């Protein structure tokens, strides 16, 4: 073990102690919110299977480990060695070589780190873990709902499904953006579709680790935590499919530069990630449960997702009120109360998608990516995008970043990237027009 290696021990409900002093204890106190609010037990219509509760606990522990172990202390300032010990109910199932291989491969492709996850028997349950809310109707469909444009478009589309069984939207609260998330959900409610739409709010805000230092700024395991929370809710509702809506353009997330390949860019909804997550769920799930996670927007660009939302009855104002930003200004200490910075790569994709669908984008952004007075470090994504669009993007480029799972048609994926590049090229023309106007 080197000085940069970290061992974290997720404490069980009976306060079990780490095996030696090299382990750091973590647990419920690692989150700012109260436990009941974090996991929404009182809003579930039935018990959660042990395997789904175990998966959610593991995802929470991995998320905290990801935040507590800083990349700045390792030699390459990225690749960490993290050992994690988590108590599980289905101990024998999690200890199998197949399950451990699926889990470590999933964590390593998401974060770019070296993980060793150890399991020990869970020796007790909280009383609250058995709490259910029988008054809650059982949903027939479950989807993650972030308050973003993609999840809004999918929720709006599915609210029109010809069924009286509810659609359940699982939302993880964003501190500083709670009002926006609620407003975006209300946009779905206003559509007044034929089926009921329910919201399950959850939380996941990490607390400090007691060092007084800033937590790790990257958070590649957040998507796994969200997916595990939605899987847990779906299992309690008896639903076999969890939808994670993300336009295929950002799900593939082709790197704009070699420095952004693999885990250096978010891959939480990449086809390979979902394939590995489904393999893990199949290995630990109850026989016959057949739980799967799918991306229903995997073949659509951002602009096509915007058009689908508009076809479902959403207004331009509804679409523009959403959150797309990778680093929302409202989350930043002292930042303006805006949801979208306008200059990060997700914001650039958002701009191009709204322009494609509506011909205009009335979103209030913090900055213009091509503004002459934009600080150099904030124009990095814009400069990288310009260079990327000027070069060809080929099949080898697609295949050498993050592998596509078996059964994925690379030609279809390449055509998706081509259409997305055409949408993004509108921004170059827009910036040229703005430059000509300034010159005049």
HELIX and SHEET records of a PDB file:
HELIX    1   1 UNK A   28  UNK A   30  5                                   3    
HELIX    2   2 UNK A   35  UNK A   39  1                                   5    
HELIX    3   3 UNK A   41  UNK A   43  5                                   3    
HELIX    4   4 UNK A   50  UNK A   68  1                                  19    
HELIX    5   5 UNK A   71  UNK A   73  5                                   3    
HELIX    6   6 UNK A   91  UNK A   94  1                                   4    
HELIX    7   7 UNK A   97  UNK A  111  1                                  15    
HELIX    8   8 UNK A  127  UNK A  130  5                                   4    
HELIX    9   9 UNK A  149  UNK A  158  1                                  10    
HELIX   10  10 UNK A  178  UNK A  190  1                                  13    
HELIX   11  11 UNK A  222  UNK A  237  1                                  16    
HELIX   12  12 UNK A  248  UNK A  252  1                                   5    
HELIX   13  13 UNK A  258  UNK A  260  5                                   3    
HELIX   14  14 UNK A  262  UNK A  264  5                                   3    
HELIX   15  15 UNK A  271  UNK A  284  1                                  14    
HELIX   16  16 UNK A  302  UNK A  311  1                                  10    
HELIX   17  17 UNK A  316  UNK A  320  1                                   5    
HELIX   18  18 UNK A  329  UNK A  331  5                                   3    
HELIX   19  19 UNK A  345  UNK A  358  1                                  14    
HELIX   20  20 UNK A  376  UNK A  378  5                                   3    
HELIX   21  21 UNK A  380  UNK A  390  1                                  11    
HELIX   22  22 UNK A  395  UNK A  399  1                                   5    
HELIX   23  23 UNK A  410  UNK A  439  1                                  30    
SHEET    1   A 4 UNK A  23  UNK A  26  0                                        
SHEET    2   A 4 UNK A   6  UNK A  10  1                                        
SHEET    3   A 4 UNK A  81  UNK A  88  1                                        
SHEET    4   A 4 UNK A 114  UNK A 121  1                                        
SHEET    1   B 5 UNK A 197  UNK A 202  0                                        
SHEET    2   B 5 UNK A 167  UNK A 172  1                                        
SHEET    3   B 5 UNK A 141  UNK A 144  1                                        
SHEET    4   B 5 UNK A 241  UNK A 243  1                                        
SHEET    5   B 5 UNK A 292  UNK A 294  1                                        
END                                                                             
